[in-house]
Amino acid sequence: MRTYPLDEARAEFSKIVERALAGEPQRVMRRGKEAVIIVSETDWSSGRQRAATLGDLLADFAERPGTDEVFFERSTFPRIRALGSDFHDA
């Protein structure tokens, strides 16, 4: 992957686009830091991955076999006591 400072990328934009269309991503730097990468539409579409949402992660977790048994068998909650039982005289 070739890297260009922003001013050079502006001057050679057509060449950068041609290289990206040929399958070689092109990086553009701004103020000495990585700013953007130029890729072809085909490469972008085929390589894009959708980030999982919380709903996707929970659904995936719920579909795992044996998950519910593990959590319900070893409860981290204390035993249930009657309301106010901590304040009764012993």
PDB file of N, CA, C and O in Angstrom, chain B, residues numbered from 101:
ATOM      1  N   MET B 101       0.853  -1.167   0.000  1.00  0.00           N
ATOM      2  CA  MET B 101       0.000   0.000   0.000  1.00  0.00           C
ATOM      3  C   MET B 101       0.903   1.235   0.000  1.00  0.00           C
ATOM      4  O   MET B 101       1.789   1.383   0.842  1.00  0.00           O
ATOM      5  N   ARG B 102       0.656   2.093  -0.947  1.00  0.00           N
ATOM      6  CA  ARG B 102       1.407   3.341  -1.025  1.00  0.00           C
ATOM      7  C   ARG B 102       0.779   4.380  -0.110  1.00  0.00           C
ATOM      8  O   ARG B 102      -0.428   4.373   0.129  1.00  0.00           O
ATOM      9  N   THR B 103       1.624   5.274   0.397  1.00  0.00           N
ATOM     10  CA  THR B 103       1.171   6.336   1.285  1.00  0.00           C
ATOM     11  C   THR B 103       1.550   7.684   0.694  1.00  0.00           C
ATOM     12  O   THR B 103       2.667   7.874   0.215  1.00  0.00           O
ATOM     13  N   TYR B 104       0.607   8.616   0.734  1.00  0.00           N
ATOM     14  CA  TYR B 104       0.808   9.952   0.176  1.00  0.00           C
ATOM     15  C   TYR B 104       0.463  11.012   1.217  1.00  0.00           C
ATOM     16  O   TYR B 104      -0.518  10.856   1.945  1.00  0.00           O
ATOM     17  N   PRO B 105       1.241  12.080   1.302  1.00  0.00           N
ATOM     18  CA  PRO B 105       0.786  13.228   2.077  1.00  0.00           C
ATOM     19  C   PRO B 105      -0.385  13.876   1.335  1.00  0.00           C
ATOM     20  O   PRO B 105      -0.502  13.726   0.118  1.00  0.00           O
ATOM     21  N   LEU B 106      -1.228  14.574   2.034  1.00  0.00           N
ATOM     22  CA  LEU B 106      -2.459  15.114   1.468  1.00  0.00           C
ATOM     23  C   LEU B 106      -2.215  16.001   0.248  1.00  0.00           C
ATOM     24  O   LEU B 106      -2.929  15.882  -0.747  1.00  0.00           O
ATOM     25  N   ASP B 107      -1.225  16.883   0.306  1.00  0.00           N
ATOM     26  CA  ASP B 107      -0.987  17.782  -0.836  1.00  0.00           C
ATOM     27  C   ASP B 107      -0.573  17.012  -2.080  1.00  0.00           C
ATOM     28  O   ASP B 107      -0.966  17.375  -3.189  1.00  0.00           O
ATOM     29  N   GLU B 108       0.217  15.951  -1.914  1.00  0.00           N
ATOM     30  CA  GLU B 108       0.613  15.121  -3.054  1.00  0.00           C
ATOM     31  C   GLU B 108      -0.588  14.317  -3.574  1.00  0.00           C
ATOM     32  O   GLU B 108      -0.740  14.134  -4.781  1.00  0.00           O
ATOM     33  N   ALA B 109      -1.428  13.845  -2.665  1.00  0.00           N
ATOM     34  CA  ALA B 109      -2.610  13.078  -3.068  1.00  0.00           C
ATOM     35  C   ALA B 109      -3.555  13.950  -3.887  1.00  0.00           C
ATOM     36  O   ALA B 109      -4.163  13.472  -4.844  1.00  0.00           O
ATOM     37  N   ARG B 110      -3.683  15.217  -3.522  1.00  0.00           N
ATOM     38  CA  ARG B 110      -4.528  16.127  -4.308  1.00  0.00           C
ATOM     39  C   ARG B 110      -3.992  16.266  -5.725  1.00  0.00           C
ATOM     40  O   ARG B 110      -4.751  16.241  -6.694  1.00  0.00           O
ATOM     41  N   ALA B 111      -2.682  16.411  -5.834  1.00  0.00           N
ATOM     42  CA  ALA B 111      -2.060  16.620  -7.142  1.00  0.00           C
ATOM     43  C   ALA B 111      -2.133  15.371  -8.013  1.00  0.00           C
ATOM     44  O   ALA B 111      -2.190  15.478  -9.238  1.00  0.00           O
ATOM     45  N   GLU B 112      -2.133  14.191  -7.400  1.00  0.00           N
ATOM     46  CA  GLU B 112      -2.095  12.933  -8.153  1.00  0.00           C
ATOM     47  C   GLU B 112      -3.347  12.092  -7.919  1.00  0.00           C
ATOM     48  O   GLU B 112      -3.283  10.863  -7.940  1.00  0.00           O
ATOM     49  N   PHE B 113      -4.476  12.745  -7.698  1.00  0.00           N
ATOM     50  CA  PHE B 113      -5.689  12.019  -7.347  1.00  0.00           C
ATOM     51  C   PHE B 113      -6.099  11.000  -8.407  1.00  0.00           C
ATOM     52  O   PHE B 113      -6.492   9.885  -8.065  1.00  0.00           O
ATOM     53  N   SER B 114      -6.015  11.363  -9.685  1.00  0.00           N
ATOM     54  CA  SER B 114      -6.400  10.427 -10.754  1.00  0.00           C
ATOM     55  C   SER B 114      -5.542   9.167 -10.712  1.00  0.00           C
ATOM     56  O   SER B 114      -6.051   8.060 -10.892  1.00  0.00           O
ATOM     57  N   LYS B 115      -4.255   9.332 -10.477  1.00  0.00           N
ATOM     58  CA  LYS B 115      -3.344   8.183 -10.408  1.00  0.00           C
ATOM     59  C   LYS B 115      -3.683   7.308  -9.194  1.00  0.00           C
ATOM     60  O   LYS B 115      -3.643   6.080  -9.277  1.00  0.00           O
ATOM     61  N   ILE B 116      -4.010   7.937  -8.091  1.00  0.00           N
ATOM     62  CA  ILE B 116      -4.359   7.194  -6.877  1.00  0.00           C
ATOM     63  C   ILE B 116      -5.636   6.381  -7.100  1.00  0.00           C
ATOM     64  O   ILE B 116      -5.731   5.229  -6.677  1.00  0.00           O
ATOM     65  N   VAL B 117      -6.607   6.991  -7.764  1.00  0.00           N
ATOM     66  CA  VAL B 117      -7.860   6.285  -8.052  1.00  0.00           C
ATOM     67  C   VAL B 117      -7.593   5.106  -8.981  1.00  0.00           C
ATOM     68  O   VAL B 117      -8.142   4.024  -8.771  1.00  0.00           O
ATOM     69  N   GLU B 118      -6.769   5.293  -9.992  1.00  0.00           N
ATOM     70  CA  GLU B 118      -6.446   4.189 -10.914  1.00  0.00           C
ATOM     71  C   GLU B 118      -5.771   3.036 -10.178  1.00  0.00           C
ATOM     72  O   GLU B 118      -6.082   1.873 -10.434  1.00  0.00           O
ATOM     73  N   ARG B 119      -4.859   3.344  -9.277  1.00  0.00           N
ATOM     74  CA  ARG B 119      -4.189   2.277  -8.506  1.00  0.00           C
ATOM     75  C   ARG B 119      -5.181   1.557  -7.599  1.00  0.00           C
ATOM     76  O   ARG B 119      -5.118   0.337  -7.449  1.00  0.00           O
ATOM     77  N   ALA B 120      -6.094   2.310  -6.995  1.00  0.00           N
ATOM     78  CA  ALA B 120      -7.109   1.686  -6.135  1.00  0.00           C
ATOM     79  C   ALA B 120      -8.014   0.783  -6.959  1.00  0.00           C
ATOM     80  O   ALA B 120      -8.363  -0.313  -6.521  1.00  0.00           O
ATOM     81  N   LEU B 121      -8.400   1.239  -8.161  1.00  0.00           N
ATOM     82  CA  LEU B 121      -9.237   0.413  -9.036  1.00  0.00           C
ATOM     83  C   LEU B 121      -8.513  -0.846  -9.494  1.00  0.00           C
ATOM     84  O   LEU B 121      -9.151  -1.854  -9.799  1.00  0.00           O
ATOM     85  N   ALA B 122      -7.189  -0.795  -9.545  1.00  0.00           N
ATOM     86  CA  ALA B 122      -6.388  -1.960  -9.931  1.00  0.00           C
ATOM     87  C   ALA B 122      -6.220  -2.936  -8.766  1.00  0.00           C
ATOM     88  O   ALA B 122      -5.590  -3.982  -8.922  1.00  0.00           O
ATOM     89  N   GLY B 123      -6.775  -2.606  -7.613  1.00  0.00           N
ATOM     90  CA  GLY B 123      -6.728  -3.535  -6.491  1.00  0.00           C
ATOM     91  C   GLY B 123      -5.694  -3.195  -5.437  1.00  0.00           C
ATOM     92  O   GLY B 123      -5.490  -3.985  -4.515  1.00  0.00           O
ATOM     93  N   GLU B 124      -5.035  -2.055  -5.536  1.00  0.00           N
ATOM     94  CA  GLU B 124      -4.022  -1.667  -4.560  1.00  0.00           C
ATOM     95  C   GLU B 124      -4.555  -0.488  -3.728  1.00  0.00           C
ATOM     96  O   GLU B 124      -4.620   0.631  -4.237  1.00  0.00           O
ATOM     97  N   PRO B 125      -4.934  -0.713  -2.470  1.00  0.00           N
ATOM     98  CA  PRO B 125      -5.411   0.387  -1.640  1.00  0.00           C
ATOM     99  C   PRO B 125      -4.335   1.477  -1.505  1.00  0.00           C
ATOM    100  O   PRO B 125      -3.138   1.191  -1.521  1.00  0.00           O
ATOM    101  N   GLN B 126      -4.785   2.714  -1.372  1.00  0.00           N
ATOM    102  CA  GLN B 126      -3.882   3.858  -1.274  1.00  0.00           C
ATOM    103  C   GLN B 126      -4.174   4.617   0.017  1.00  0.00           C
ATOM    104  O   GLN B 126      -5.331   4.919   0.308  1.00  0.00           O
ATOM    105  N   ARG B 127      -3.134   4.927   0.793  1.00  0.00           N
ATOM    106  CA  ARG B 127      -3.299   5.636   2.068  1.00  0.00           C
ATOM    107  C   ARG B 127      -2.952   7.103   1.881  1.00  0.00           C
ATOM    108  O   ARG B 127      -1.983   7.443   1.203  1.00  0.00           O
ATOM    109  N   VAL B 128      -3.756   7.969   2.491  1.00  0.00           N
ATOM    110  CA  VAL B 128      -3.488   9.409   2.463  1.00  0.00           C
ATOM    111  C   VAL B 128      -3.287   9.872   3.897  1.00  0.00           C
ATOM    112  O   VAL B 128      -4.085   9.571   4.785  1.00  0.00           O
ATOM    113  N   MET B 129      -2.193  10.619   4.104  1.00  0.00           N
ATOM    114  CA  MET B 129      -1.854  11.145   5.422  1.00  0.00           C
ATOM    115  C   MET B 129      -2.240  12.622   5.492  1.00  0.00           C
ATOM    116  O   MET B 129      -2.149  13.342   4.498  1.00  0.00           O
ATOM    117  N   ARG B 130      -2.664  13.060   6.658  1.00  0.00           N
ATOM    118  CA  ARG B 130      -2.940  14.472   6.873  1.00  0.00           C
ATOM    119  C   ARG B 130      -2.249  14.889   8.161  1.00  0.00           C
ATOM    120  O   ARG B 130      -2.457  14.293   9.218  1.00  0.00           O
ATOM    121  N   ARG B 131      -1.425  15.921   8.052  1.00  0.00           N
ATOM    122  CA  ARG B 131      -0.630  16.417   9.183  1.00  0.00           C
ATOM    123  C   ARG B 131       0.222  15.314   9.801  1.00  0.00           C
ATOM    124  O   ARG B 131       0.400  15.261  11.018  1.00  0.00           O
ATOM    125  N   GLY B 132       0.741  14.440   8.955  1.00  0.00           N
ATOM    126  CA  GLY B 132       1.632  13.381   9.407  1.00  0.00           C
ATOM    127  C   GLY B 132       0.947  12.183  10.033  1.00  0.00           C
ATOM    128  O   GLY B 132       1.622  11.274  10.515  1.00  0.00           O
ATOM    129  N   LYS B 133      -0.376  12.158  10.037  1.00  0.00           N
ATOM    130  CA  LYS B 133      -1.112  11.037  10.629  1.00  0.00           C
ATOM    131  C   LYS B 133      -1.962  10.366   9.560  1.00  0.00           C
ATOM    132  O   LYS B 133      -2.419  11.014   8.619  1.00  0.00           O
ATOM    133  N   GLU B 134      -2.170   9.057   9.714  1.00  0.00           N
ATOM    134  CA  GLU B 134      -3.021   8.321   8.777  1.00  0.00           C
ATOM    135  C   GLU B 134      -4.416   8.931   8.796  1.00  0.00           C
ATOM    136  O   GLU B 134      -5.000   9.128   9.861  1.00  0.00           O
ATOM    137  N   ALA B 135      -4.947   9.228   7.614  1.00  0.00           N
ATOM    138  CA  ALA B 135      -6.261   9.865   7.545  1.00  0.00           C
ATOM    139  C   ALA B 135      -7.284   8.969   6.863  1.00  0.00           C
ATOM    140  O   ALA B 135      -8.313   8.642   7.454  1.00  0.00           O
ATOM    141  N   VAL B 136      -7.010   8.568   5.619  1.00  0.00           N
ATOM    142  CA  VAL B 136      -7.967   7.751   4.881  1.00  0.00           C
ATOM    143  C   VAL B 136      -7.231   6.719   4.039  1.00  0.00           C
ATOM    144  O   VAL B 136      -6.040   6.845   3.755  1.00  0.00           O
ATOM    145  N   ILE B 137      -7.982   5.697   3.650  1.00  0.00           N
ATOM    146  CA  ILE B 137      -7.484   4.708   2.704  1.00  0.00           C
ATOM    147  C   ILE B 137      -8.480   4.669   1.553  1.00  0.00           C
ATOM    148  O   ILE B 137      -9.685   4.538   1.765  1.00  0.00           O
ATOM    149  N   ILE B 138      -7.976   4.782   0.362  1.00  0.00           N
ATOM    150  CA  ILE B 138      -8.814   4.772  -0.831  1.00  0.00           C
ATOM    151  C   ILE B 138      -8.775   3.365  -1.418  1.00  0.00           C
ATOM    152  O   ILE B 138      -7.708   2.837  -1.730  1.00  0.00           O
ATOM    153  N   VAL B 139      -9.952   2.768  -1.564  1.00  0.00           N
ATOM    154  CA  VAL B 139     -10.074   1.428  -2.147  1.00  0.00           C
ATOM    155  C   VAL B 139     -11.155   1.464  -3.214  1.00  0.00           C
ATOM    156  O   VAL B 139     -11.970   2.385  -3.256  1.00  0.00           O
ATOM    157  N   SER B 140     -11.156   0.467  -4.065  1.00  0.00           N
ATOM    158  CA  SER B 140     -12.187   0.393  -5.105  1.00  0.00           C
ATOM    159  C   SER B 140     -13.533   0.033  -4.470  1.00  0.00           C
ATOM    160  O   SER B 140     -13.586  -0.522  -3.373  1.00  0.00           O
ATOM    161  N   GLU B 141     -14.601   0.354  -5.169  1.00  0.00           N
ATOM    162  CA  GLU B 141     -15.948   0.031  -4.696  1.00  0.00           C
ATOM    163  C   GLU B 141     -16.111  -1.478  -4.510  1.00  0.00           C
ATOM    164  O   GLU B 141     -16.745  -1.926  -3.555  1.00  0.00           O
ATOM    165  N   THR B 142     -15.541  -2.249  -5.420  1.00  0.00           N
ATOM    166  CA  THR B 142     -15.627  -3.713  -5.340  1.00  0.00           C
ATOM    167  C   THR B 142     -14.954  -4.236  -4.077  1.00  0.00           C
ATOM    168  O   THR B 142     -15.517  -5.063  -3.360  1.00  0.00           O
ATOM    169  N   ASP B 143     -13.740  -3.746  -3.810  1.00  0.00           N
ATOM    170  CA  ASP B 143     -13.026  -4.180  -2.601  1.00  0.00           C
ATOM    171  C   ASP B 143     -13.774  -3.764  -1.343  1.00  0.00           C
ATOM    172  O   ASP B 143     -13.848  -4.528  -0.381  1.00  0.00           O
ATOM    173  N   TRP B 144     -14.320  -2.573  -1.347  1.00  0.00           N
ATOM    174  CA  TRP B 144     -15.055  -2.070  -0.185  1.00  0.00           C
ATOM    175  C   TRP B 144     -16.295  -2.918   0.082  1.00  0.00           C
ATOM    176  O   TRP B 144     -16.559  -3.295   1.224  1.00  0.00           O
ATOM    177  N   SER B 145     -17.049  -3.214  -0.961  1.00  0.00           N
ATOM    178  CA  SER B 145     -18.281  -3.983  -0.803  1.00  0.00           C
ATOM    179  C   SER B 145     -18.017  -5.410  -0.351  1.00  0.00           C
ATOM    180  O   SER B 145     -18.753  -5.947   0.477  1.00  0.00           O
ATOM    181  N   SER B 146     -16.984  -6.018  -0.882  1.00  0.00           N
ATOM    182  CA  SER B 146     -16.713  -7.411  -0.533  1.00  0.00           C
ATOM    183  C   SER B 146     -16.062  -7.546   0.833  1.00  0.00           C
ATOM    184  O   SER B 146     -16.205  -8.586   1.475  1.00  0.00           O
ATOM    185  N   GLY B 147     -15.360  -6.539   1.289  1.00  0.00           N
ATOM    186  CA  GLY B 147     -14.643  -6.639   2.552  1.00  0.00           C
ATOM    187  C   GLY B 147     -15.359  -6.048   3.742  1.00  0.00           C
ATOM    188  O   GLY B 147     -14.913  -6.217   4.877  1.00  0.00           O
ATOM    189  N   ARG B 148     -16.449  -5.364   3.510  1.00  0.00           N
ATOM    190  CA  ARG B 148     -17.163  -4.739   4.626  1.00  0.00           C
ATOM    191  C   ARG B 148     -17.836  -5.781   5.487  1.00  0.00           C
ATOM    192  O   ARG B 148     -18.495  -6.696   4.994  1.00  0.00           O
ATOM    193  N   GLN B 149     -17.659  -5.623   6.772  1.00  0.00           N
ATOM    194  CA  GLN B 149     -18.340  -6.506   7.713  1.00  0.00           C
ATOM    195  C   GLN B 149     -19.172  -5.636   8.638  1.00  0.00           C
ATOM    196  O   GLN B 149     -18.704  -4.619   9.151  1.00  0.00           O
ATOM    197  N   ARG B 150     -20.380  -6.043   8.834  1.00  0.00           N
ATOM    198  CA  ARG B 150     -21.272  -5.300   9.706  1.00  0.00           C
ATOM    199  C   ARG B 150     -20.922  -5.616  11.153  1.00  0.00           C
ATOM    200  O   ARG B 150     -20.752  -6.777  11.523  1.00  0.00           O
ATOM    201  N   ALA B 151     -20.818  -4.585  11.954  1.00  0.00           N
ATOM    202  CA  ALA B 151     -20.549  -4.789  13.374  1.00  0.00           C
ATOM    203  C   ALA B 151     -21.780  -5.403  14.030  1.00  0.00           C
ATOM    204  O   ALA B 151     -22.913  -5.031  13.724  1.00  0.00           O
ATOM    205  N   ALA B 152     -21.546  -6.325  14.915  1.00  0.00           N
ATOM    206  CA  ALA B 152     -22.647  -6.985  15.611  1.00  0.00           C
ATOM    207  C   ALA B 152     -23.316  -6.009  16.572  1.00  0.00           C
ATOM    208  O   ALA B 152     -22.640  -5.234  17.249  1.00  0.00           O
ATOM    209  N   THR B 153     -24.621  -6.048  16.629  1.00  0.00           N
ATOM    210  CA  THR B 153     -25.361  -5.229  17.583  1.00  0.00           C
ATOM    211  C   THR B 153     -25.474  -5.999  18.894  1.00  0.00           C
ATOM    212  O   THR B 153     -25.187  -7.195  18.945  1.00  0.00           O
ATOM    213  N   LEU B 154     -25.885  -5.320  19.936  1.00  0.00           N
ATOM    214  CA  LEU B 154     -26.088  -5.988  21.214  1.00  0.00           C
ATOM    215  C   LEU B 154     -27.139  -7.089  21.077  1.00  0.00           C
ATOM    216  O   LEU B 154     -27.003  -8.163  21.663  1.00  0.00           O
ATOM    217  N   GLY B 155     -28.173  -6.818  20.310  1.00  0.00           N
ATOM    218  CA  GLY B 155     -29.203  -7.827  20.079  1.00  0.00           C
ATOM    219  C   GLY B 155     -28.637  -9.065  19.395  1.00  0.00           C
ATOM    220  O   GLY B 155     -28.983 -10.190  19.757  1.00  0.00           O
ATOM    221  N   ASP B 156     -27.759  -8.859  18.396  1.00  0.00           N
ATOM    222  CA  ASP B 156     -27.121  -9.998  17.717  1.00  0.00           C
ATOM    223  C   ASP B 156     -26.294 -10.822  18.698  1.00  0.00           C
ATOM    224  O   ASP B 156     -26.349 -12.051  18.682  1.00  0.00           O
ATOM    225  N   LEU B 157     -25.531 -10.145  19.552  1.00  0.00           N
ATOM    226  CA  LEU B 157     -24.680 -10.846  20.514  1.00  0.00           C
ATOM    227  C   LEU B 157     -25.509 -11.620  21.531  1.00  0.00           C
ATOM    228  O   LEU B 157     -25.179 -12.757  21.870  1.00  0.00           O
ATOM    229  N   LEU B 158     -26.586 -11.003  22.019  1.00  0.00           N
ATOM    230  CA  LEU B 158     -27.441 -11.701  22.980  1.00  0.00           C
ATOM    231  C   LEU B 158     -28.145 -12.893  22.349  1.00  0.00           C
ATOM    232  O   LEU B 158     -28.273 -13.945  22.976  1.00  0.00           O
ATOM    233  N   ALA B 159     -28.600 -12.733  21.116  1.00  0.00           N
ATOM    234  CA  ALA B 159     -29.261 -13.844  20.425  1.00  0.00           C
ATOM    235  C   ALA B 159     -28.289 -14.992  20.206  1.00  0.00           C
ATOM    236  O   ALA B 159     -28.652 -16.156  20.378  1.00  0.00           O
ATOM    237  N   ASP B 160     -27.072 -14.676  19.831  1.00  0.00           N
ATOM    238  CA  ASP B 160     -26.051 -15.701  19.634  1.00  0.00           C
ATOM    239  C   ASP B 160     -25.755 -16.417  20.946  1.00  0.00           C
ATOM    240  O   ASP B 160     -25.625 -17.641  20.984  1.00  0.00           O
ATOM    241  N   PHE B 161     -25.650 -15.645  22.012  1.00  0.00           N
ATOM    242  CA  PHE B 161     -25.365 -16.222  23.321  1.00  0.00           C
ATOM    243  C   PHE B 161     -26.496 -17.140  23.770  1.00  0.00           C
ATOM    244  O   PHE B 161     -26.244 -18.214  24.316  1.00  0.00           O
ATOM    245  N   ALA B 162     -27.736 -16.725  23.543  1.00  0.00           N
ATOM    246  CA  ALA B 162     -28.889 -17.516  23.969  1.00  0.00           C
ATOM    247  C   ALA B 162     -29.009 -18.816  23.186  1.00  0.00           C
ATOM    248  O   ALA B 162     -29.573 -19.787  23.690  1.00  0.00           O
ATOM    249  N   GLU B 163     -28.495 -18.850  21.975  1.00  0.00           N
ATOM    250  CA  GLU B 163     -28.600 -20.050  21.145  1.00  0.00           C
ATOM    251  C   GLU B 163     -27.556 -21.103  21.480  1.00  0.00           C
ATOM    252  O   GLU B 163     -27.648 -22.233  21.003  1.00  0.00           O
ATOM    253  N   ARG B 164     -26.572 -20.756  22.285  1.00  0.00           N
ATOM    254  CA  ARG B 164     -25.544 -21.739  22.642  1.00  0.00           C
ATOM    255  C   ARG B 164     -26.141 -22.813  23.536  1.00  0.00           C
ATOM    256  O   ARG B 164     -26.826 -22.495  24.508  1.00  0.00           O
ATOM    257  N   PRO B 165     -25.894 -24.072  23.226  1.00  0.00           N
ATOM    258  CA  PRO B 165     -26.476 -25.148  24.039  1.00  0.00           C
ATOM    259  C   PRO B 165     -25.865 -25.170  25.436  1.00  0.00           C
ATOM    260  O   PRO B 165     -24.657 -25.005  25.606  1.00  0.00           O
ATOM    261  N   GLY B 166     -26.727 -25.378  26.433  1.00  0.00           N
ATOM    262  CA  GLY B 166     -26.262 -25.518  27.806  1.00  0.00           C
ATOM    263  C   GLY B 166     -26.011 -24.223  28.533  1.00  0.00           C
ATOM    264  O   GLY B 166     -25.628 -24.251  29.703  1.00  0.00           O
ATOM    265  N   THR B 167     -26.207 -23.098  27.899  1.00  0.00           N
ATOM    266  CA  THR B 167     -25.908 -21.822  28.533  1.00  0.00           C
ATOM    267  C   THR B 167     -26.813 -21.563  29.725  1.00  0.00           C
ATOM    268  O   THR B 167     -26.337 -21.178  30.793  1.00  0.00           O
ATOM    269  N   ASP B 168     -28.105 -21.769  29.554  1.00  0.00           N
ATOM    270  CA  ASP B 168     -29.032 -21.453  30.642  1.00  0.00           C
ATOM    271  C   ASP B 168     -28.828 -22.363  31.848  1.00  0.00           C
ATOM    272  O   ASP B 168     -28.960 -21.908  32.985  1.00  0.00           O
ATOM    273  N   GLU B 169     -28.509 -23.639  31.627  1.00  0.00           N
ATOM    274  CA  GLU B 169     -28.294 -24.555  32.746  1.00  0.00           C
ATOM    275  C   GLU B 169     -27.109 -24.117  33.591  1.00  0.00           C
ATOM    276  O   GLU B 169     -27.160 -24.185  34.819  1.00  0.00           O
ATOM    277  N   VAL B 170     -26.059 -23.676  32.950  1.00  0.00           N
ATOM    278  CA  VAL B 170     -24.859 -23.265  33.676  1.00  0.00           C
ATOM    279  C   VAL B 170     -25.166 -22.084  34.587  1.00  0.00           C
ATOM    280  O   VAL B 170     -24.734 -22.071  35.740  1.00  0.00           O
ATOM    281  N   PHE B 171     -25.887 -21.114  34.104  1.00  0.00           N
ATOM    282  CA  PHE B 171     -26.154 -19.922  34.891  1.00  0.00           C
ATOM    283  C   PHE B 171     -27.158 -20.157  36.003  1.00  0.00           C
ATOM    284  O   PHE B 171     -27.040 -19.561  37.074  1.00  0.00           O
ATOM    285  N   PHE B 172     -28.145 -21.015  35.771  1.00  0.00           N
ATOM    286  CA  PHE B 172     -29.145 -21.229  36.796  1.00  0.00           C
ATOM    287  C   PHE B 172     -28.670 -22.192  37.878  1.00  0.00           C
ATOM    288  O   PHE B 172     -29.178 -22.150  38.999  1.00  0.00           O
ATOM    289  N   GLU B 173     -27.720 -23.045  37.573  1.00  0.00           N
ATOM    290  CA  GLU B 173     -27.213 -23.988  38.565  1.00  0.00           C
ATOM    291  C   GLU B 173     -26.343 -23.303  39.600  1.00  0.00           C
ATOM    292  O   GLU B 173     -26.421 -23.635  40.783  1.00  0.00           O
ATOM    293  N   ARG B 174     -25.530 -22.373  39.195  1.00  0.00           N
ATOM    294  CA  ARG B 174     -24.654 -21.705  40.160  1.00  0.00           C
ATOM    295  C   ARG B 174     -25.037 -20.234  40.261  1.00  0.00           C
ATOM    296  O   ARG B 174     -24.423 -19.364  39.643  1.00  0.00           O
ATOM    297  N   SER B 175     -26.035 -19.992  41.032  1.00  0.00           N
ATOM    298  CA  SER B 175     -26.537 -18.633  41.218  1.00  0.00           C
ATOM    299  C   SER B 175     -25.584 -17.859  42.116  1.00  0.00           C
ATOM    300  O   SER B 175     -25.082 -18.389  43.107  1.00  0.00           O
ATOM    301  N   THR B 176     -25.342 -16.618  41.768  1.00  0.00           N
ATOM    302  CA  THR B 176     -24.478 -15.761  42.584  1.00  0.00           C
ATOM    303  C   THR B 176     -25.297 -14.938  43.567  1.00  0.00           C
ATOM    304  O   THR B 176     -24.736 -14.176  44.355  1.00  0.00           O
ATOM    305  N   PHE B 177     -26.618 -15.082  43.527  1.00  0.00           N
ATOM    306  CA  PHE B 177     -27.469 -14.316  44.420  1.00  0.00           C
ATOM    307  C   PHE B 177     -27.594 -15.033  45.770  1.00  0.00           C
ATOM    308  O   PHE B 177     -27.595 -16.262  45.820  1.00  0.00           O
ATOM    309  N   PRO B 178     -27.697 -14.270  46.856  1.00  0.00           N
ATOM    310  CA  PRO B 178     -27.855 -14.907  48.177  1.00  0.00           C
ATOM    311  C   PRO B 178     -29.212 -15.584  48.291  1.00  0.00           C
ATOM    312  O   PRO B 178     -30.125 -15.336  47.504  1.00  0.00           O
ATOM    313  N   ARG B 179     -29.315 -16.446  49.294  1.00  0.00           N
ATOM    314  CA  ARG B 179     -30.594 -17.113  49.535  1.00  0.00           C
ATOM    315  C   ARG B 179     -31.669 -16.068  49.786  1.00  0.00           C
ATOM    316  O   ARG B 179     -31.392 -14.985  50.300  1.00  0.00           O
ATOM    317  N   ILE B 180     -32.879 -16.401  49.424  1.00  0.00           N
ATOM    318  CA  ILE B 180     -33.999 -15.477  49.625  1.00  0.00           C
ATOM    319  C   ILE B 180     -34.410 -15.524  51.090  1.00  0.00           C
ATOM    320  O   ILE B 180     -34.645 -16.596  51.648  1.00  0.00           O
ATOM    321  N   ARG B 181     -34.494 -14.346  51.707  1.00  0.00           N
ATOM    322  CA  ARG B 181     -34.920 -14.232  53.099  1.00  0.00           C
ATOM    323  C   ARG B 181     -36.147 -13.360  53.155  1.00  0.00           C
ATOM    324  O   ARG B 181     -36.401 -12.552  52.261  1.00  0.00           O
ATOM    325  N   ALA B 182     -36.898 -13.531  54.206  1.00  0.00           N
ATOM    326  CA  ALA B 182     -38.093 -12.707  54.386  1.00  0.00           C
ATOM    327  C   ALA B 182     -37.695 -11.254  54.594  1.00  0.00           C
ATOM    328  O   ALA B 182     -36.676 -10.963  55.220  1.00  0.00           O
ATOM    329  N   LEU B 183     -38.504 -10.347  54.067  1.00  0.00           N
ATOM    330  CA  LEU B 183     -38.232  -8.938  54.182  1.00  0.00           C
ATOM    331  C   LEU B 183     -38.161  -8.533  55.648  1.00  0.00           C
ATOM    332  O   LEU B 183     -39.091  -8.804  56.408  1.00  0.00           O
ATOM    333  N   GLY B 184     -37.080  -7.894  56.052  1.00  0.00           N
ATOM    334  CA  GLY B 184     -36.909  -7.434  57.414  1.00  0.00           C
ATOM    335  C   GLY B 184     -36.329  -8.478  58.345  1.00  0.00           C
ATOM    336  O   GLY B 184     -36.167  -8.202  59.534  1.00  0.00           O
ATOM    337  N   SER B 185     -36.010  -9.662  57.858  1.00  0.00           N
ATOM    338  CA  SER B 185     -35.497 -10.717  58.730  1.00  0.00           C
ATOM    339  C   SER B 185     -34.141 -10.353  59.321  1.00  0.00           C
ATOM    340  O   SER B 185     -33.759 -10.918  60.346  1.00  0.00           O
ATOM    341  N   ASP B 186     -33.412  -9.445  58.722  1.00  0.00           N
ATOM    342  CA  ASP B 186     -32.114  -9.034  59.267  1.00  0.00           C
ATOM    343  C   ASP B 186     -32.273  -8.217  60.552  1.00  0.00           C
ATOM    344  O   ASP B 186     -31.314  -8.073  61.311  1.00  0.00           O
ATOM    345  N   PHE B 187     -33.467  -7.684  60.801  1.00  0.00           N
ATOM    346  CA  PHE B 187     -33.668  -6.794  61.932  1.00  0.00           C
ATOM    347  C   PHE B 187     -34.383  -7.452  63.109  1.00  0.00           C
ATOM    348  O   PHE B 187     -34.607  -6.811  64.136  1.00  0.00           O
ATOM    349  N   HIS B 188     -34.737  -8.703  62.970  1.00  0.00           N
ATOM    350  CA  HIS B 188     -35.428  -9.406  64.059  1.00  0.00           C
ATOM    351  C   HIS B 188     -34.436  -9.702  65.168  1.00  0.00           C
ATOM    352  O   HIS B 188     -33.260  -9.969  64.921  1.00  0.00           O
ATOM    353  N   ASP B 189     -34.942  -9.649  66.417  1.00  0.00           N
ATOM    354  CA  ASP B 189     -34.091 -10.036  67.567  1.00  0.00           C
ATOM    355  C   ASP B 189     -33.910 -11.539  67.574  1.00  0.00           C
ATOM    356  O   ASP B 189     -34.858 -12.297  67.371  1.00  0.00           O
ATOM    357  N   ALA B 190     -32.723 -11.944  67.802  1.00  0.00           N
ATOM    358  CA  ALA B 190     -32.434 -13.373  67.791  1.00  0.00           C
ATOM    359  C   ALA B 190     -32.641 -13.977  69.142  1.00  0.00           C
ATOM    360  O   ALA B 190     -32.443 -15.179  69.318  1.00  0.00           O
TER     361      ALA B 190
END
